[in-house]
Amino acid sequence: MKFKDKVIWITGAASGIGKALAYQSVKYGARLILSDIDESSLKEVCGKCESMNAEVLFLPLDLSSRESVENAVPKALSRFGRIDVLINNGGISQRSLTWETPLEVDYRIMNINFFGAVILTKAVLPSMMEQGEGYIAVTSSITGKFGFPLRSAYSASKHAAQGFFETLGIELAGKNISVTVAMPGRVQTNISVHALTKDGTPYGKMAQEQASGIPADVCARKYLDAIHKRRREVLIGRKELLMVHIRRFFPRIFFRLARKVNPA
């Protein structure tokens, strides 16, 4: 019961990694605040967690709206009085060439993946500092470590999240608030189905890379264990994680390989 009676707030909780994080958090004894823009799917996840005897706050929000994010924080604190763990997991992916992608799509991806997490973290952080402890996590990606075809804005948003939350973790040293950046590789979720194409519509297909990835529940367990151990970073996946190390130590080989990968 690694998080027994801790209050864990998870964004993007209606599906994929977020849903798996919610179910695993219940097994770890947590009380939950679950958020997503997809209210109907979120209700199903909340209901499942309640059937597992968890205390749950259903709290929909739109990460692309500053007002929506900031208005959610008082509701969360009013219900539980504190937030012990904030997991910034909500996000959206991309499937479009850089020069075919209008700025509106770039802005939308950055607003959801980066600014949504920043706004929520800044709104929650004062209460964590007042209570003298806390955990903050963000779901980045291995593409937060390198560029990848058809993912220009997505990769940029994850690079930005890496820089922001790594800096935050350094600044919080000595304040008993830890920051974890999780970098999943291929995970069996619908992220490619909802990914934005060049005209802003969903890609609508399950990418082979997702279908062949690790199960979402395995990812969630490794993710929560890393938070509990106060790890600054955690890579989660299989052999695709090698690309992170190849990019760092053998960049010429990386670029050669990246050009050969089927990015769809």
N, C-alpha and C positions, 0 to 999 in steps of 0.2 A: 504494500500500500504506500508507494513512494510519494504520493501527493494526497494523503489522507486528509480530508476536510479542507484542502487548499481550494481556493477559487480560481479556476482556469477559464480564461476568455479566449475563445478560438474564432477567428474570422474565416470565411470560406468553408463553413462547417456543414454545408448542405450536401457536399459530395466529395469524392476523391480522398486526398490526404486529410483534409479537414474533418470529414465524417469519420475516418478511421482514427484520427486523433481523439475525437469525442468519445468513441466507444472504448478506446484504450484508457483514456483518462478516468472513465467510470470504473474500470477494473483496478485502477490505482487509487480509488477512494476519493476522487475529487468532486467538488461541486462545480457546476458548469454555467458559463454564459456562452451561448452559441449564436453566431451572427452570420448572415449571408443576405444577398439581395433576392435570392430565390426562396420566397417565403413558404411555398407549399412543400418543397423538398426539405426545407429546414424544420418545418413542423414534424415531418416524419422522423427525422433524426432525433429531435427533442423527445418525441413520444417513445422512441426506442430506448433512449437513455433513461427516461423516467420509468420504463418497464423494468430496467435493470436496477431500480431503486436509487437513482441519482436525483439530486436536487438540481433543477435546470431552469435557467432564465432564457426564454425565447426572445431574442433581441435582433430583429432584422435591421440591416443598414446597407447603405450604398457607399462603397469605398471611394467612388469618384466624386462624392459630394462632401465637402468640408462640414457643412451644416449637419448632414445626417450623421457623420462620424462623431462630431463634438457633442451633439445632442444625446447620443447613446451613452456617453460616459456617466452622467448623473444618474441615469436609470439603473446602470449596473451597480454603482456605488450605493444607491438607495436600497437596492435589494439585498446586497451582501455586506455592505459596509467596507469592503476592501477587495482588491484584486491582487492575488498572489502571483499569478502567471499570465502573461499576455502573449499569445501566439499569433503573430501577424501572418496568417496563412493565405488569406484571400488574394486572388490574382487571376490574370487572363493571359493566354499565350497568343501567338501570331503565326501566320503562314502567308507571307507576301514578300516580294522583292522590295528592297529599299526604295528604288526609284519609282516603283508603282504604288507606294503607300502614301496616301495623303496625310498631311500634318494632323488632321483631325483624329486619325487612327493612332498616330504616334502619341498625341496628347492623351487620348483615352487610356492607352496602355500605361503610360507613365503615371497618370493620375490614380489609377487603380493599384498598380503594383508597387509604386514608390511613395507617392504623396499620401495615399490612403493609410499606409503603414506608419509614415512619419507623423501625420496628424493624430492618429489614434495613440501612438506611443507618447507624444508630447502631452496629450490630454490625460493619460493615465499616470505618467511618471511622477507628478507631484504627490499623488496619494501614496505611491510606493516609497518615495523618499520620506514622507511623513511617518509611515508605518515602520520604516527602517529595514525593509527587506523586500525582495521581489525577484522575479525572473522575467526577462523579455526575450522573445525569440522572433525570428523572421524566416519565412521560407524563401530562400533564394533559389538557386539552380546551379548546376555545373556550368551553364552558360553565363553565370555571373562571374566566371573566371576566364571565359574566352568568347569570341564572337562565333556565330554559327549562321549558315545560310537560311534565309527566310525568317530570321528572328531578330532583325536589327533593333526594333524598339523594345522587344521583350528582353533581349540580352542587355540592352542599355539600362532598362529598369532594374534588372538584377545586379548589374555592376554598381548602379547607384545605391541600391539597398546594401550591398556589401560594404561600400565605403562609409555610408551613414552609420550603420549599426556597429561596425568595427570601431569607429571613432567613439560612438556612445559607450561601448564597453570599456574602452580605455579611460574615458572621462569619469565613469562610475566606479573606478577602482577604489576600494576602501569604503564604499557605501553599502555593501552587502546586497547589491543588486547586480545580478549577472546577466550577460547578453550572449545568446547563442545564435549563430547564423547557420541554418541548415541548408545543405546543397544537394538535393536529390538529383539523381540521374533519371533513368527510365523507371517509371512507376505505373502500375496498371490503373490508370484513371481516365476520365473523359476530357482531359485538358486539351487534347488536339481537336475533339469534337466541337468545343466552344471557342477555339482559337479564332482570332479575327483575320479575315482575308483583306485584300487590298481595298475592297469597297465597304469594309466594316461589318460584313455579314459573317456568321459562323462558318468555319471550315466544314463542319458536318460529317467528318469521317474519323474513325479510329485509326491513328497512325500505327504502323507496325512496331515502331520503337516503343510505344506505350503498351501495346498488347504483349510484348515480350519482356516487359519490365518486372520488377519485384512486386509482389502483392502490396496493396496500400496498407494493410494492417502490419506488415513487417516494417515498412517505412515508418509508420506511426510509433511503433515500439522503440525503434532505434532513435527516433527524433526525441521522444519524451525522456528516454534514458540519458541522452546527451544534455538535455536541459537540467535534469536532476543532478547530473555530475558537474554542472556548470562549465561545460566545454564551450570554448569560444567558437569553434567551427566543427561541423560534422558532415562528412561526405556519405551519402546513402545511395547504394546501388550495387551494380555488378561490374563487369569488365569495362563499361563505358567510363567509369571513374578514372581509368588510366589516361584518358585524354587531358585531364587536369594536370597531371604530372608531366605528360609529354609536352604540353604547351609551355610549362614552366622551364623544363630542362632541355628540351629539344624543339625549339620553336619552328625550325625549318621543316622538320618531319611533321609537326602538327599541321602546318598550313597545307602541306602536300596531302595529308590524310583528309583534312576538312573539305578540300575540293572534290574528293572522291565520294564523300558520304551522301547518300540519298536523304535530303533534308525534309521530305514531305511527311 
